[in-house]
Amino acid sequence: MTSLTCPHCSQIDQVGKVSAIVAAGTQTGVQTGIGLTGGYAFLKHDTGGPIGALTSTVMRNTTQSALVQRLSLAPPPASVYTMAR
């Protein structure tokens, strides 16, 4: 097994596999929340009354270090068949 060294300075302290660097520099998370909204409505053929809605939110996020962003692949080019709108 060969040891990985920097091609410029021959040091080994800052050398690693790209996949390991990307994994270490990427954080993902999920946040969830529930809310209750309320109001008052007048409906046809009704005298009106309180209404409410229960809402649920799920947010997923991914954060990457600047180095990981630099190591990431460029997005694929747009298809030549994509039509402008």
Backbone bond lengths (Angstrom), bond angles and torsions (degrees), N, CA, C in turn:
res aa  C-N    CA-C-N  psi(-1)  N-CA   C-N-CA  omega(-1)  CA-C   N-CA-C  phi
1 M - - - 1.453 - - 1.528 108.32 -
2 T 1.319 115.55 130.02 1.456 119.40 -179.61 1.512 110.48 -91.17
3 S 1.297 115.99 149.44 1.451 121.07 179.09 1.528 109.45 -88.17
4 L 1.311 116.19 141.99 1.465 120.98 178.80 1.520 109.45 -84.87
5 T 1.308 115.86 128.88 1.464 120.66 176.13 1.514 109.10 -131.87
6 C 1.302 115.54 157.25 1.460 121.77 177.66 1.533 108.42 -66.67
7 P 1.328 117.68 132.13 1.464 119.19 179.79 1.528 112.95 -70.69
8 H 1.334 117.66 -16.02 1.468 120.91 -178.49 1.522 113.25 -93.34
9 C 1.350 116.84 -42.07 1.468 119.30 -173.92 1.527 113.53 -120.99
10 S 1.316 117.68 -4.25 1.468 124.53 179.44 1.528 113.94 65.37
11 Q 1.325 118.38 15.16 1.461 121.35 177.00 1.530 109.38 -84.99
12 I 1.339 115.84 161.20 1.462 119.80 -179.30 1.531 113.33 -116.54
13 D 1.334 118.12 -2.30 1.464 120.11 -172.65 1.524 114.45 -73.20
14 Q 1.311 119.54 -22.34 1.465 121.64 -177.69 1.531 111.80 -120.52
15 V 1.323 117.73 28.98 1.458 122.14 -178.00 1.520 108.79 -107.86
16 G 1.311 117.12 134.63 1.455 120.62 177.96 1.511 110.61 -162.51
17 K 1.320 115.53 164.48 1.453 120.41 177.04 1.527 108.80 -69.68
18 V 1.316 115.82 142.15 1.466 120.43 -179.96 1.526 110.00 -59.66
19 S 1.325 117.65 -41.47 1.466 119.77 -179.16 1.530 111.53 -61.34
20 A 1.331 117.54 -36.65 1.468 120.95 178.54 1.523 111.18 -70.99
21 I 1.320 116.96 -38.11 1.467 121.04 178.03 1.524 110.13 -65.54
22 V 1.329 116.54 -43.07 1.466 121.00 179.18 1.525 110.25 -64.03
23 A 1.323 117.42 -43.82 1.467 120.21 179.96 1.528 111.29 -63.20
24 A 1.325 117.03 -41.27 1.468 120.44 -178.65 1.524 112.20 -71.91
25 G 1.326 117.58 -27.55 1.464 120.80 -176.42 1.507 114.64 -99.83
26 T 1.331 117.62 12.31 1.460 122.13 -179.60 1.518 109.63 -120.53
27 Q 1.320 116.94 125.72 1.461 122.11 176.42 1.524 108.05 -119.81
28 T 1.324 116.27 137.67 1.458 121.23 175.51 1.516 108.67 -122.75
29 G 1.311 115.77 152.55 1.455 120.01 -179.69 1.510 111.66 -152.15
30 V 1.314 115.32 161.98 1.462 122.56 177.03 1.519 107.15 -132.71
31 Q 1.316 115.51 132.24 1.459 121.29 175.49 1.520 108.01 -122.74
32 T 1.309 116.56 135.94 1.457 120.70 178.94 1.517 109.44 -125.18
33 G 1.307 115.31 153.20 1.461 119.64 178.51 1.523 110.85 -154.06
34 I 1.312 115.34 153.52 1.458 122.04 177.54 1.522 107.37 -127.96
35 G 1.322 116.10 136.91 1.455 119.93 179.68 1.512 110.93 -135.57
36 L 1.295 115.72 156.64 1.453 121.99 177.19 1.515 107.78 -124.63
37 T 1.323 115.02 124.74 1.460 119.87 177.96 1.517 107.99 -112.26
38 G 1.287 116.61 153.57 1.456 119.09 -178.60 1.512 111.58 -144.77
39 G 1.312 115.23 164.86 1.454 120.47 179.53 1.516 109.59 -173.74
40 Y 1.309 114.28 -165.18 1.457 120.43 -178.92 1.511 107.11 -137.57
41 A 1.325 117.86 131.36 1.469 120.61 -175.80 1.515 110.47 -131.20
42 F 1.309 115.12 147.04 1.453 121.97 172.14 1.524 107.28 -109.77
43 L 1.315 116.57 114.78 1.449 121.62 -178.71 1.524 109.60 -102.14
44 K 1.314 116.67 155.92 1.461 121.69 178.41 1.535 109.13 -59.04
45 H 1.298 117.68 136.52 1.468 125.14 -179.06 1.527 111.86 62.68
46 D 1.297 117.51 27.24 1.461 120.29 179.74 1.520 107.24 -141.47
47 T 1.286 115.51 155.48 1.455 119.27 178.02 1.521 111.60 -86.83
48 G 1.291 116.71 -4.67 1.460 119.47 178.78 1.512 111.10 98.11
49 G 1.288 114.07 169.14 1.454 118.82 179.95 1.513 110.49 174.07
50 P 1.299 115.50 173.03 1.456 118.80 -178.97 1.532 110.95 -71.07
51 I 1.299 115.42 144.40 1.455 121.33 175.03 1.521 108.09 -129.63
52 G 1.282 116.29 158.53 1.455 119.62 178.43 1.519 110.35 -154.40
53 A 1.297 115.18 162.88 1.458 120.49 177.93 1.517 108.36 -141.29
54 L 1.307 114.63 136.63 1.453 120.98 175.50 1.521 106.69 -97.93
55 T 1.308 117.38 124.82 1.460 121.29 -178.17 1.518 109.96 -115.88
56 S 1.295 114.50 148.21 1.454 121.13 178.49 1.524 108.02 -128.95
57 T 1.312 117.02 137.25 1.457 121.63 -178.57 1.520 109.69 -129.65
58 V 1.319 115.73 136.40 1.460 121.93 174.11 1.515 107.30 -127.03
59 M 1.328 116.80 123.93 1.463 121.45 177.92 1.526 108.08 -120.06
60 R 1.311 115.32 130.76 1.465 121.30 176.40 1.522 107.25 -114.28
61 N 1.315 116.25 136.09 1.455 119.17 -179.98 1.519 110.58 -136.68
62 T 1.316 114.59 151.11 1.456 122.05 175.77 1.515 107.83 -130.54
63 T 1.314 116.53 129.73 1.457 122.18 178.97 1.518 108.51 -118.37
64 Q 1.340 115.65 135.49 1.455 120.39 179.56 1.519 109.79 -127.46
65 S 1.329 115.06 144.61 1.465 119.97 175.85 1.524 109.34 -68.97
66 A 1.308 116.06 164.23 1.469 120.87 179.14 1.526 110.86 -61.33
67 L 1.329 117.08 -38.14 1.463 120.15 178.86 1.520 111.17 -63.96
68 V 1.323 116.77 -43.40 1.463 120.33 179.16 1.520 110.34 -62.98
69 Q 1.320 117.58 -39.78 1.461 120.41 177.95 1.522 110.67 -62.49
70 R 1.311 117.34 -37.66 1.467 120.89 178.53 1.520 111.26 -69.84
71 L 1.337 117.20 -32.05 1.463 121.20 -179.17 1.526 113.05 -82.62
72 S 1.329 117.40 -14.25 1.464 120.72 -176.71 1.521 110.58 -68.94
73 L 1.321 113.69 152.03 1.457 119.32 177.18 1.516 110.47 -70.11
74 A 1.305 115.48 150.27 1.467 120.37 175.80 1.524 108.46 -69.06
75 P 1.330 118.20 150.79 1.459 119.93 177.99 1.529 109.60 -65.18
76 P 1.316 117.33 150.87 1.459 119.01 179.89 1.530 110.45 -65.23
77 P 1.318 117.47 150.43 1.462 119.44 179.62 1.520 110.55 -67.13
78 A 1.312 115.44 154.79 1.461 120.48 178.03 1.529 108.79 -64.98
79 S 1.297 115.70 146.29 1.449 120.47 -179.90 1.521 110.14 -63.67
80 V 1.305 116.37 144.19 1.460 119.61 177.91 1.512 110.39 -71.85
81 Y 1.342 116.60 -12.44 1.452 120.81 -179.69 1.511 113.15 -94.77
82 T 1.326 117.88 -1.32 1.453 121.09 179.13 1.528 109.17 -72.34
83 M 1.311 115.28 128.16 1.469 119.86 -179.22 1.519 109.63 -96.44
84 A 1.303 115.96 138.58 1.466 120.48 176.53 1.504 108.64 -71.92
85 R 1.326 115.95 145.91 1.466 120.04 178.95 1.485 110.93 -104.17
